[in-house]
Amino acid sequence: MQNSLLNTHVTTIDGEVTTLEKYAGKVLLIVNVASRCGLTPQYEQLENIQKAWAEQGFVVLCFPCNQFMGQEPGSEEEIKTYCASTWGITFPMFSKIDVNGDARHPLYQKLIAAAPTAVAPEKSGFYERMVSKGRTPLYPDDILWNFEKFLVGRDGQVVQRFSPDMTPEDPIVMESIKIALAK
């Protein structure tokens, strides 16, 4: 039986319509990203962990999104060029998608259904800061901001969801990845 998450149709940043089936058996970190966000420096950590664990079957997959204060306004070509030249990104990137609302991409519908809440750093206050700035999510399971992360195990099932302010190299994220890679 095929995994419905990996069956989901996606479009690469180069415009190729495909599925995530070629990542079957790998541990994935799926991230919604933006180039003009205060959290954009997380690209460096994403690239670091991609390089560190690629040989063990780990892959970072990034999905640009312009839903949070228009922080990803560029075309796919502009995004690709920026990420390669500024951050040296080598992991797979996909076309811009919506992660919230009526146009939420089917991949994110499945990810959110599997993990409706995110783990956040203790006493981070990120959610509270978003609310205080009038950026309250419409629904409790909505993606809060750019750089929210979903860890997917080798079996194609969501293991964990991490808040935007939980960096890729946070000890909790790193330990979760190590455990997933060991399975």
C-alpha positions as CSV (number, residue, x, y, z in Angstrom):
1,M,0.0,0.0,0.0
2,Q,1.3,3.4,-0.9
3,N,1.7,6.1,1.8
4,S,-0.7,8.9,1.2
5,L,1.7,11.6,2.4
6,L,4.4,10.4,-0.1
7,N,1.7,10.1,-2.8
8,T,0.9,13.8,-2.6
9,H,1.5,15.7,-5.8
10,V,4.0,18.5,-5.4
11,T,5.8,20.8,-7.9
12,T,9.6,21.3,-7.7
13,I,11.0,24.7,-7.7
14,D,11.9,24.0,-11.3
15,G,8.3,23.4,-12.2
16,E,8.3,19.6,-12.4
17,V,5.1,18.0,-11.0
18,T,6.0,14.9,-9.0
19,T,5.3,13.2,-5.7
20,L,7.4,12.6,-2.6
21,E,7.6,8.8,-3.4
22,K,11.3,9.0,-4.2
23,Y,11.9,9.9,-0.6
24,A,10.3,6.6,0.7
25,G,12.5,5.1,3.3
26,K,14.1,8.4,4.2
27,V,13.6,10.6,7.2
28,L,12.3,14.0,6.1
29,L,12.2,17.4,7.6
30,I,9.5,19.4,5.7
31,V,9.6,23.1,6.3
32,N,7.6,26.1,5.0
33,V,10.2,28.8,4.3
34,A,10.5,32.5,3.3
35,S,13.5,34.6,2.2
36,R,12.6,37.9,3.9
37,C,11.8,36.6,7.4
38,G,13.6,37.2,10.7
39,L,13.9,33.4,10.8
40,T,15.5,33.0,7.4
41,P,18.9,32.4,8.9
42,Q,17.5,28.9,9.8
43,Y,18.4,28.0,6.2
44,E,22.0,27.7,7.4
45,Q,21.1,25.2,10.1
46,L,18.9,23.3,7.7
47,E,21.8,23.0,5.3
48,N,24.1,21.9,8.1
49,I,21.8,19.1,9.3
50,Q,21.1,18.0,5.7
51,K,24.9,17.6,5.1
52,A,25.5,15.9,8.4
53,W,22.8,13.2,8.0
54,A,22.3,12.9,4.3
55,E,24.3,9.6,4.1
56,Q,22.0,8.1,6.8
57,G,18.9,8.8,4.7
58,F,17.9,12.3,5.9
59,V,16.5,14.9,3.6
60,V,15.3,18.5,4.2
61,L,12.4,19.5,1.9
62,C,11.5,23.2,1.7
63,F,8.2,24.7,0.5
64,P,8.3,28.5,0.1
65,C,5.2,30.3,1.3
66,N,4.2,34.0,1.0
67,Q,1.3,33.9,3.5
68,F,3.1,35.5,6.4
69,M,3.4,39.2,5.8
70,G,4.4,38.7,2.2
71,Q,7.9,37.5,3.2
72,E,8.4,35.3,0.1
73,P,7.4,37.6,-2.8
74,G,9.9,36.4,-5.4
75,S,9.4,34.0,-8.3
76,E,10.6,30.4,-8.0
77,E,13.7,31.3,-10.0
78,E,14.5,34.2,-7.6
79,I,13.9,32.0,-4.6
80,K,16.2,29.3,-5.9
81,T,18.9,31.8,-6.8
82,Y,18.7,33.5,-3.4
83,C,18.9,30.3,-1.5
84,A,21.8,28.9,-3.5
85,S,23.9,32.1,-3.5
86,T,23.1,33.3,0.0
87,W,22.8,30.1,2.0
88,G,24.5,27.5,-0.3
89,I,21.3,25.4,-0.2
90,T,21.6,21.9,-1.8
91,F,18.5,20.2,-0.5
92,P,15.3,19.9,-2.5
93,M,13.1,23.0,-2.8
94,F,9.5,23.1,-4.2
95,S,7.3,25.7,-5.7
96,K,5.5,28.3,-3.5
97,I,2.4,27.0,-1.8
98,D,-0.2,28.0,0.8
99,V,0.0,26.3,4.1
100,N,-3.1,27.8,5.7
101,G,-6.6,28.7,4.5
102,D,-8.9,27.4,1.8
103,A,-6.0,27.0,-0.6
104,R,-3.9,25.0,1.8
105,H,-1.8,22.6,-0.2
106,P,-2.9,18.9,0.2
107,L,0.6,18.0,1.6
108,Y,0.0,20.5,4.4
109,Q,-3.5,19.3,4.9
110,K,-2.1,15.8,5.6
111,L,0.8,17.0,7.7
112,I,-1.4,19.1,9.9
113,A,-4.0,16.4,10.3
114,A,-1.2,14.1,11.5
115,A,0.3,16.6,13.9
116,P,-2.2,19.4,14.8
117,T,0.1,21.1,17.4
118,A,3.8,22.0,17.4
119,V,6.4,21.4,20.0
120,A,7.8,24.8,21.0
121,P,10.9,25.8,23.1
122,E,10.1,26.1,26.8
123,K,8.8,29.6,27.6
124,S,9.6,30.8,24.1
125,G,6.7,33.2,24.0
126,F,6.7,33.1,20.2
127,Y,2.9,32.4,19.9
128,E,2.1,35.1,22.4
129,R,4.3,37.6,20.5
130,M,2.4,36.7,17.3
131,V,-1.0,37.2,19.0
132,S,0.1,40.5,20.5
133,K,1.0,41.7,17.0
134,G,-2.4,40.8,15.7
135,R,-1.2,37.6,14.0
136,T,-3.4,35.1,15.7
137,P,-3.9,31.9,13.7
138,L,-7.4,31.6,12.3
139,Y,-7.6,27.9,13.5
140,P,-5.7,26.3,16.4
141,D,-3.9,23.8,14.0
142,D,-2.8,26.5,11.5
143,I,0.8,26.9,10.7
144,L,1.9,29.8,13.0
145,W,4.7,31.3,10.8
146,N,7.5,30.7,8.4
147,F,9.9,27.8,9.3
148,E,7.5,25.5,11.0
149,K,8.9,22.0,10.7
150,F,7.4,18.5,10.3
151,L,9.6,15.5,10.9
152,V,8.5,12.5,8.9
153,G,9.8,9.0,9.6
154,R,11.1,6.4,7.2
155,D,7.6,4.9,7.1
156,G,6.2,8.1,5.7
157,Q,4.4,8.9,9.0
158,V,4.6,12.3,10.8
159,V,6.8,11.9,13.9
160,Q,6.6,15.5,15.3
161,R,5.8,19.1,14.4
162,F,8.1,21.9,15.6
163,S,7.3,25.5,16.0
164,P,9.0,28.2,13.9
165,D,11.2,29.4,16.7
166,M,12.5,25.9,17.4
167,T,15.6,25.9,15.3
168,P,16.8,22.9,13.3
169,E,19.8,22.5,15.6
170,D,17.7,22.7,18.8
171,P,18.6,19.7,20.9
172,I,15.0,18.5,20.9
173,V,14.9,18.6,17.1
174,M,18.3,16.9,16.8
175,E,17.4,14.1,19.2
176,S,14.1,13.5,17.3
177,I,15.9,13.2,14.0
178,K,18.5,10.8,15.5
179,I,15.7,8.6,16.9
180,A,13.9,8.6,13.5
181,L,17.2,7.8,11.7
182,A,17.8,4.8,14.0
183,K,14.5,3.2,13.1
